[in-house]
Amino acid sequence: MDIDLKSESSATLRAIHVLEIVAGAENPIGLVGIMEATGLAKPTVHRIATLLVDAGMLSREAEGRRFAPGPRLTQLALKSLTHPTWRAPRHAILQALVKEFNETCNLTMLDGPEVVYLDRVEANWPLRLHFQTGSRVPAHASASGKLLLALMPSRERKRLLDAMSFERHTANTLTDRRAFEAELRRVRKQRFATDNEEYLEGMVCVAVPVESKTRKVPAALAVHAPASRLPLEQMLLGQPALRRSAARIADTFPESQSLRPVNPE
């Protein structure tokens, strides 16, 4: 049965629809854009957006004229994606990939200037890192972070880069913004990213995009290991296996979800 979003009985559904529109937009969206997408009147959209901002579900951008997902909505999305119902099929794919590489693999998303772990399967080695689901690492010092930054819309990428401190973690960390942006251009062209001991000394990583059939990228899939056990050059040879698993994981993200689109540039 079709639901009339303009009826007085569907106030909650109207608010949910506004959240979907804002979360699915490539960039912060204004009242007019929300009106066109929902068919709702300007006073209604303004009232809903204001309530959602007050609740932390939306945030105001561009001098208050446009709206973007707020911190509360972001946390809700992350909790939903890490819920066992959604996590189980992806976890099984990660487990199979770990058996193939015999190294730790993880699935991540970008949350502001940080990468957050949606899931992670550890290899059975004495020398390994222990990051739990929900752990965060700085985007500029991780393969997944560089990849997701490179593939996001340019305006959103600039906004995030403007807010980054580019803190140094090792001698290899890219701390100069101009050099980092050049690295992102290379990543965007080659569609994979590496961490060559940039966050932790002795640890290397390769990440590929989890990309839907409509070229949306909700996450990154990565493998990492001590360089002494699996040198970066050798790890790069495993890209086909990574990409096959990434394609399988992409199928677990419904197209109806609000996913981050790939920048066409």
C-alpha positions, -999 to +999 in steps of 0.1 A: +000+000+000+014+034-009+019+058+020+010+095+016+038+114+031+017+146+031-010+131+053-011+142+090-007+106+101+027+101+086+048+127+105+074+101+115+076+087+080+082+122+066+110+128+091+125+094+081+122+103+044+141+136+050+168+117+068+171+093+038+174+122+013+201+140+033+221+109+040+219+098+003+230+132-011+265+135-024+269+169-007+251+189+020+216+197+006+194+227+011+157+231+017+149+234-019+166+201-027+148+183+001+115+198-011+121+186-046+131+151-035+102+147-010+074+167-026+068+184+008+061+221+013+088+244+025+073+251+060+070+213+065+106+206+054+119+235+075+101+223+106+113+187+102+149+197+095+150+219+125+137+192+148+162+167+133+191+192+139+180+198+175+180+160+179+215+156+165+203+136+136+212+163+111+238+191+111+238+225+094+265+231+069+275+261+046+264+288+070+233+270+081+217+269+046+224+232+039+220+200+059+242+169+063+240+138+085+245+146+122+266+128+148+236+109+161+225+097+127+261+086+120+263+066+152+229+050+144+241+040+110+273+024+124+254+005+151+230-008+124+259-019+101+276-037+130+245-054+142+248-093+141+220-095+115+240-075+090+275-085+102+271-123+099+273-127+060+302-102+058+320-119+086+318-152+068+334-136+037+362-121+058+369-155+074+372-171+040+396-143+029+417-147+060+421-184+052+432-175+017+458-149+027+466-163+061+467-127+073+443-104+091+415-087+070+391-060+079+361-041+066+360-003+073+340+028+067+349+065+069+335+085+098+348+121+095+386+122+097+387+086+110+383+051+097+360+029+118+362-009+118+329-026+108+344-060+112+377-077+115+390-113+114+424-119+129+449-144+114+462-171+137+497-157+142+515-148+175+525-114+160+493-095+152+473-064+162+440-065+181+415-040+169+379-046+178+348-037+158+342+000+164+379+008+167+391+039+149+423+049+132+432+082+115+422+082+079+453+099+066+476+072+080+456+041+067+451+024+034+413+023+038+411+059+048+431+071+018+410+050-005+376+062+009+388+098+009+400+095-027+367+081-040+344+105-023+329+137-039+355+165-041+336+190-020+332+166+009+368+155+006+380+191+008+358+197+039+374+167+056+409+176+046+404+211+060+395+196+094+425+171+095+455+176+116+478+152+096+494+140+128+526+120+123+526+084+136+557+070+119+585+083+097+564+073+066+532+092+076+521+118+050+518+150+070+520+175+042+486+182+027+498+188-008+517+155-008+487+138+007+464+152-020+488+140-047+487+105-031+448+106-032+450+114-069+471+083-075+447+063-054+417+075-073+433+065-106+445+031-095+415+023-073+435+007-045+455+022-016+484+011+005+497+017+040+535+014+039+542+015+076+524+049+078+504+042+110+525+015+128+561+008+121+566-026+105+529-030+094+518-028+058+483-029+043+464-030+010+428-018+006+403-021-023+368-005-026+336-024-017+318-011-047+281-017-057+268-022-093+258+015-093+294+025-084+287+034-048+313+027-022+300+020+013+332+005+026+368-006+021+382-041+024+418-045+035+445-070+044+474-061+066+504-079+080+539-073+094+562-064+065+587-089+077+562-117+071+544-104+040+562-075+022+540-049+005+551-059-030+539-095-024+507-083-007+498-063-038+498-096-058+467-106-038+445-079-052+424-102-073+414-122-042+406-090-024+385-076-052+365-109-055+357-108-018+349-070-020+324-078-047+307-104-026+306-080+004+291-053-018+261-076-025+253-076+012+247-038+012+212-032-002+210-006-029+183+011-009+208+019+018+223+054+017+258+047+005+287+070-003+289+076-041+321+074-060+333+108-073+332+107-111+363+129-115 
